[in-house]
Every structure is written in structure tokens, then in C-alpha cells.
Amino acid sequence: MDSRAFVEEQVAALKREVGEGIAINALSGGVDSSVVTVLGHRALGERLKTVFIDTALMREGEPQRVVKTFADLGIPVRLVDARADFLNALK
């Protein structure tokens, strides 16, 4: 199977699975979640609700870069500021 056929198959599978509903997607900025985000957006458009959680344990500016990268692709990502929660849990 070539990559184009794979993408089409995965997009069709997501459409079947979600139907007319919505899907929630957690984006880390890594390869796996980035691919899932792009495929999900192709399949569902605005019905894919993607979140990126800022844990304060990433490189400086990384959360903003990830959100901007996907915004530039036309994929909205909600940035959740959970820094205080994560840092307090480490005390």
C-alpha cells in the first residue's frame, strides 16, 4: 500500500468511527500525535477538538511553537496551561 492510499484509508476509518460526532485529541508535538492530528483534521475538520497541555517540563517556547505550527496548517489547537498543577505535583 502506498502512503496516499494509507492516508485515505485512515481518514475513511476515522469518518466511519466518529460518524457525526466529535473527537478529542491530545497533541504532544511528537511524530505520532502530529500524524493523528493531521489525519483527524482531514477526516473531521472542526469536529476534531485538539488540545496541547503545557506541563512546564518542555523546552522553552515549545508549546507555542507546536500550536503555531498547527495553526499555520489550518488546524486549531487549544493550549491548556497546566504548568502550576504539574510543578506542584512534583513537590
C-alpha positions in Angstrom: 0.0 0.0 0.0 1.4 3.4 -0.9 1.3 6.3 1.5 -1.6 8.1 -0.3 -3.8 5.0 -0.1 -2.9 4.6 3.6 -3.9 8.2 4.4 -7.2 7.8 2.5 -7.9 4.5 4.4 -7.2 6.1 7.8 -9.3 9.2 7.0 -12.2 6.9 5.9 -11.9 4.8 9.1 -12.0 7.9 11.3 -15.1 9.2 9.5 -16.8 5.8 10.0 -15.8 5.5 13.6 -16.8 9.1 14.7 -19.8 9.4 12.4 -21.4 12.8 13.0 -19.9 13.2 16.5 -16.8 14.9 17.7 -13.4 13.5 18.7 -11.0 14.8 21.4 -7.3 14.6 20.5 -4.2 15.2 22.7 -1.3 16.6 20.8 2.3 16.3 22.3 4.1 17.7 19.2 5.8 14.3 18.6 5.5 12.4 15.3 2.7 10.0 16.4 0.3 12.6 17.8 1.1 15.0 15.0 0.2 12.4 12.3 -3.0 11.6 14.2 -3.9 15.3 14.4 -3.4 15.8 10.7 -5.4 12.7 9.8 -8.1 13.5 12.3 -8.4 17.0 10.9 -8.7 15.7 7.4 -11.4 13.4 8.4 -13.4 15.5 10.8 -12.4 19.2 10.3 -13.7 21.3 13.1 -15.2 18.3 14.8 -11.7 17.3 16.0 -11.0 19.1 19.3 -7.2 19.1 19.7 -5.5 20.1 23.0 -1.9 20.6 23.9 -1.1 20.6 27.6 1.7 22.8 28.8 3.3 20.9 31.6 6.2 23.3 32.2 8.5 20.3 31.5 9.2 21.1 27.9 11.7 23.3 26.1 11.1 27.0 26.4 8.6 28.2 23.8 7.8 24.6 22.7 4.1 24.8 23.5 3.7 28.0 21.5 5.7 26.6 18.5 3.5 23.5 18.4 0.3 25.5 18.5 1.6 27.9 15.8 2.8 25.1 13.5 -0.7 23.6 13.5 -2.4 26.9 13.2 -0.3 27.5 10.1 -1.7 24.2 8.7 -5.3 25.5 9.5 -5.7 23.1 12.4 -6.9 24.8 15.7 -5.2 23.6 18.9 -6.3 24.6 22.3 -3.3 25.3 24.6 -4.0 24.3 28.2 -1.8 25.9 30.8 -1.3 23.2 33.4 2.2 24.3 34.5 1.3 25.0 38.1 -0.5 21.7 38.5 2.4 19.7 37.2 5.0 21.6 39.1 3.0 21.4 42.4 2.7 17.6 41.8 6.4 17.3 41.7 7.0 18.9 45.1 
